[in-house]
Amino acid sequence: CLMDWQEGDTTVLSDWLAYQVTPSQMADAIRVFEFGAKKYKAWNWAKGMQWSVPTGCIIRHIIEIIECGNIMDDESGETHFGHIICNVVMLVQYGTTYTKGDDRPPSYSIIKDT
C-alpha cells in the first residue's frame, strides 16, 4: 500500500485503514497518539509536516517488526503496528489538510521492475 501511495494512488491508505485495520489495532494507534500528545503537545501532528516524516516513521517501524522481530516499541511501550497505523492516519489526513507537505518523489523517478 505504501508503495502504491508513494506512486500517487491517493486512496490506497484510507482504504487500507477502512478495510484491513481491526478495531483492536486502531486502539493501539489511539494509544500511540496519546503517547505523542504527552511527548510533544496535544494535536501537534495536526499542524502538518513534510509527508516524508511519517513515511519514514512507517518504514522504521516496519523494519523493527520484519527485520528485528520486535513487536513493541521500546520508547512508547506500544506496538510498532500501532505506530504504523498512527502515521498512516496522519498521511491520510494530510492529503486533505496539509497538501503543501507532499514531498513524495515524482512518479517518474521511482524505478519499477517490469
N, C-alpha and C positions, 0 to 999 in steps of 0.2 A: 504493500500500500504506500509506504513512504517513497519508494522509487517512482511509482506512478504519480504521486503528488509532486515530487521534485520535477517531473517531466511535464507538469501542467494540468493534470487531472484535478479539478477543483472540488470534486465531490467525494473522492475516494476516502478521505479521512473521516468525514462526517458519516458516511455510510458505514465505515468500519465501527465507529462509536455506536451507531444506532443498532447494527445487526450482529456484531460479534462480541461486544463487551458486555459481560454479565453485570447484574446489579451489585454483586459482591466485589467484582473488580472495580466498578465505579466507586464503591465505598472506599476502596484502597486509594483511589485518586483523590477523593474528598479529603482523606487524612493527609495526603501529601500537600494539598492546597492549604490545609490548616497549619501544617508544619511551616510552609513558606510564609504564611501570614505572621507567624511568630518570629521567624528568622529575618525577614525583610520588613514588610509592612502589609497590612490587610489590603488586598486588591492592587498591590504594587505591580503585579504582572499585567493587569488590565490597561496600564498606561501604554503598553506596546513595547516592542523591541524588535531588533532585526530578527527575521524569521530563522536565520541560521543558528541563533542561540538555542531555542527549544529543539530545533532539528538536531543539533549537536548533542543535546542532553538525551534525546531519544536514542541516538546511536550509542552513546556511552552506556546507557542502562541496558540496551540490547546486548552489548559486548559483555557486560557483567554477568548477564544470565547465560548466554551461549558459551562464551569462551572461558569464563571463570567459574561457572556453576553456582554463582551466588544468587540467592532468591531475595535476600533482604539487603537494603541499603544501610551501610554502617552508620552514616550520619543521622538520617531521619528515623531509622528503625522501621521504616515502611518497605513494602515490596518494590522491587525495581519495576515490576509491571505497573504498579500504581503510579510511579514516576513517568513511565512511558505514556500512560493514558492522560495524565495531567498535562504533559507537554503537547499531546495531540489536541486536547481541548483548547489549549492556548492557540495553536496554529489555526484551528477551525474558526475560533473567534476572531483572530487577526485577519482572516480572509474577508471579514466584513468590516471590522472596526479599525484596522491598522494596516491598510494595504501598502502604505509607503515603506513598511518594514520588509517587503518582499524582496529579498536578496538571493532568491534561488538562481542558480546558474541558467543562462539561456539554454533552451532545449537543444539547440544545435551543438552545444559544447559537451553534451552528455554522450559518451561512447556507448553504443549498443551492439550487442552480439547479434549477428544476422545469420 
